[in-house]
């Protein structure tokens, strides 16, 4: 797919607060935006469109890596506006666990069934053994294909136009809005989607709601388990914070 206009390409690492951006682009651009839940769905969606329709695309967001975008679109991603978000690995793991618990829908059945009625500790241990793509250094692997923080940072510096820690999402959103030509609505906190609702009881935690005190589901020994299986992701976030204070834009100097 050759495209003479710059595309906004969002490499959306799961559970990094990205659905709000995807939803807004779909709302504004309609069929000129694509949101794909992976590389194969993206290729399938593109194959189902005419060349004229593909040329009209201005935004693609999805669980798709930098290399996968290059392959699916036959483009050099450095010529486009490639963006991503990262997140504290512990909070990301907790968010993933709760998301799975509260989404009792057919597409989630394979992922969800092993964890219903199970603790967060079980989720950490079981996913590490059987579904490592969920939380085992997934962020590093999105950037460089390996559990290597140094290589992930190098990939960010080389290929990406904008990367932010999810805690700086409003700034990230506003910069993407600027890149879009201000077609998106201005940011406000009430625009956030897919936010984990607060829990009022242990029973509600088991329904996928967020406890007020994370230590109730992630006590110190469980935190250590997350740190062990996602060590490269923790290192990536630490390096990113130290070098860029949670917000990188191509051409900017580290603060």
C-alpha positions in Angstrom: 0.0 0.0 0.0 1.7 3.2 -1.2 0.4 6.3 0.4 1.7 9.8 -0.5 0.2 11.4 2.7 1.6 10.9 6.1 -0.3 8.3 8.1 -0.8 8.3 11.9 0.1 4.7 13.0 -0.6 3.7 16.5 1.2 0.7 17.7 -1.2 -0.1 20.6 0.4 -2.2 23.3 -2.6 -3.8 25.1 -3.7 -2.2 28.4 -1.7 1.0 28.0 -4.8 3.3 27.8 -5.0 3.5 24.0 -8.6 2.6 23.3 -9.7 6.2 23.8 -7.5 7.4 20.9 -8.7 4.6 18.6 -12.4 5.3 19.4 -11.9 9.1 18.7 -10.3 8.5 15.3 -13.1 6.1 14.3 -15.7 8.6 15.4 -14.1 11.4 13.4 -12.7 9.7 10.4 -15.2 6.8 9.8 -13.8 4.4 7.2 -10.7 6.5 6.8 -9.6 5.1 10.1 -8.8 1.4 10.8 -8.6 -0.2 14.2 -7.3 -3.8 14.0 -6.8 -6.3 16.8 -3.6 -7.7 15.4 -1.4 -8.1 12.3 -3.7 -10.7 10.6 -6.9 -8.7 11.1 -5.1 -5.6 9.7 -4.0 -7.5 6.6 -7.5 -8.9 6.1 -9.1 -5.5 6.5 -6.7 -3.9 4.0 -7.2 -6.8 1.5 -11.0 -6.2 1.6 -10.7 -2.6 0.5 -10.1 -1.1 -3.0 -6.9 0.7 -3.7 -8.9 4.0 -3.8 -10.3 3.2 -0.3 -6.8 2.3 1.0 -5.5 5.6 -0.3 -8.1 7.5 1.8 -6.9 6.0 5.1 -5.4 8.5 7.5 -5.2 6.6 10.7 -4.5 3.0 11.7 -4.4 1.9 15.3 -4.1 -1.6 16.7 -2.2 -4.3 18.4 0.4 -4.2 15.6 4.2 -3.7 15.9 6.4 -1.4 14.0 7.7 -4.2 11.8 4.2 -5.5 11.2 3.1 -2.1 10.0 6.0 -1.9 7.6 5.1 -5.3 6.2 1.3 -4.9 6.0 1.5 -1.4 4.5 4.7 -1.8 2.4 5.9 1.5 3.8 8.9 2.9 5.7 7.3 3.7 9.0 9.9 6.4 9.6 8.2 8.4 6.9 4.9 8.3 8.9 3.8 9.4 12.4 4.3 6.2 14.4 3.2 6.4 18.0 2.9 4.2 21.1 2.2 4.3 24.8 3.9 2.4 27.6 2.8 1.8 31.2 4.1 0.7 34.6 4.3 -3.1 34.2 2.7 -3.9 37.5 -0.3 -1.6 36.9 -0.5 -2.9 33.4 -0.6 -6.5 34.6 -3.3 -5.7 37.2 -5.3 -3.8 34.6 -5.1 -6.8 32.2 -6.2 -9.2 34.9 -9.2 -7.1 35.8 -10.1 -6.5 32.2 -10.2 -10.2 31.6 -12.4 -10.9 34.6 -15.0 -8.3 33.6 -15.2 -9.1 29.9 -17.4 -12.2 29.7 -17.8 -12.2 25.9 -17.2 -14.9 23.4 -14.0 -13.5 21.9 -12.4 -13.4 25.4 -13.4 -17.0 26.3 -10.0 -18.7 25.6 -8.1 -16.0 27.6 -10.7 -15.6 30.3 -11.7 -19.1 31.3 -8.4 -20.0 33.1 -8.7 -17.0 35.4 -12.3 -16.8 36.5 -12.4 -17.1 40.3 -8.6 -17.1 40.5 -6.3 -14.6 42.2 -4.0 -12.1 40.6 -1.1 -14.2 41.8 -2.5 -17.2 39.9 -3.0 -14.9 36.8 0.7 -13.9 37.0 2.0 -17.5 37.4 -0.4 -19.1 34.9 0.0 -16.5 32.2 3.8 -16.7 32.5 3.6 -20.4 31.8 0.8 -20.6 29.2 0.1 -17.1 27.8 3.4 -15.1 28.1 2.2 -12.7 25.4 0.0 -11.1 28.0 2.4 -9.7 30.5 5.9 -11.3 30.1 8.0 -8.3 28.7 5.3 -7.6 26.2 6.2 -3.9 25.9 9.8 -4.5 25.0 8.7 -7.2 22.5 6.4 -4.7 20.8 9.2 -2.3 20.2 12.1 -4.7 19.3 10.8 -8.3 19.2 12.9 -9.2 22.3 12.9 -8.9 26.0 15.6 -6.3 25.8 15.1 -2.8 27.3 18.2 -1.3 25.5 17.1 -2.5 22.1 13.5 -1.3 22.8 14.8 2.1 23.6 16.9 2.1 20.5 13.8 1.2 18.4 11.9 4.1 20.0 14.7 6.5 19.1 15.0 5.1 15.6 11.5 4.5 14.4 8.9 6.3 16.5 7.6 9.9 16.2 5.9 10.0 19.6 5.9 7.7 22.7 4.6 8.5 26.1 4.0 6.9 29.5 0.3 6.5 29.9 0.4 8.8 32.9 1.1 11.6 30.4 -1.8 10.6 28.1 -3.4 14.1 27.9 -0.2 15.5 26.5 0.2 12.5 24.1 -3.4 12.9 23.0 -3.1 16.7 22.4 0.1 16.2 20.3 -1.6 13.5 18.2 -4.6 15.8 17.8 -2.3 18.5 16.5 -0.8 16.1 14.1 -4.3 15.2 12.9 -5.0 18.8 12.0 -7.0 19.3 15.1 -9.8 17.1 13.8 -10.1 15.3 17.2 -12.1 16.9 20.0 -10.0 18.7 22.7 -8.9 16.5 25.5 -10.9 16.3 28.7 -10.7 13.6 31.4 -14.4 12.6 30.8 -13.4 11.4 27.4 -11.4 8.5 28.9 -12.9 5.1 27.8 -12.4 1.6 29.1 -11.3 2.8 32.5 -11.4 0.1 35.2 -14.4 1.0 37.5 -13.6 1.2 41.3 -14.5 -1.8 43.5 -16.5 -1.4 46.7 -15.9 -5.0 47.9 -13.8 -8.1 47.3 -16.7 -9.6 45.3 -16.5 -6.6 42.9 -12.8 -7.1 42.4 -13.6 -10.6 41.2 -16.0 -9.0 38.7 -13.1 -7.0 37.3 -13.3 -3.8 39.3 -10.2 -1.9 40.7 -9.5 -2.1 44.5 -8.7 1.2 46.2 -5.5 -0.5 47.6 -3.6 -2.5 45.0 -1.7 -4.3 47.7 -4.9 -6.2 48.5 -4.5 -8.2 45.3 -0.8 -7.6 44.7 1.0 -8.0 48.1 4.8 -7.7 48.1 5.6 -11.3 47.2 3.3 -11.1 44.1 4.9 -7.8 43.1 8.2 -9.6 43.1 6.8 -12.3 40.8 5.7 -9.6 38.4 9.1 -8.0 38.6 10.8 -11.3 37.8 8.8 -12.2 34.7 8.6 -8.7 33.4 12.1 -7.5 34.3 12.9 -6.1 30.9 9.7 -4.1 30.8 10.4 -2.6 34.2 13.9 -1.7 32.9 12.4 -0.1 29.8 10.0 2.1 31.8 12.8 3.1 34.1 15.1 4.0 31.2 12.3 5.9 29.5 11.5 7.9 32.6 15.2 8.7 33.3 15.9 9.8 29.7 12.6 11.4 28.6 10.6 11.9 31.8 7.8 9.8 30.3 7.4 11.7 27.1 9.5 11.3 23.9 9.0 13.1 20.6 11.2 12.7 17.6 13.7 15.5 17.3 13.4 16.6 21.0 16.3 16.4 23.3 16.1 14.5 26.6 15.1 16.8 29.4 
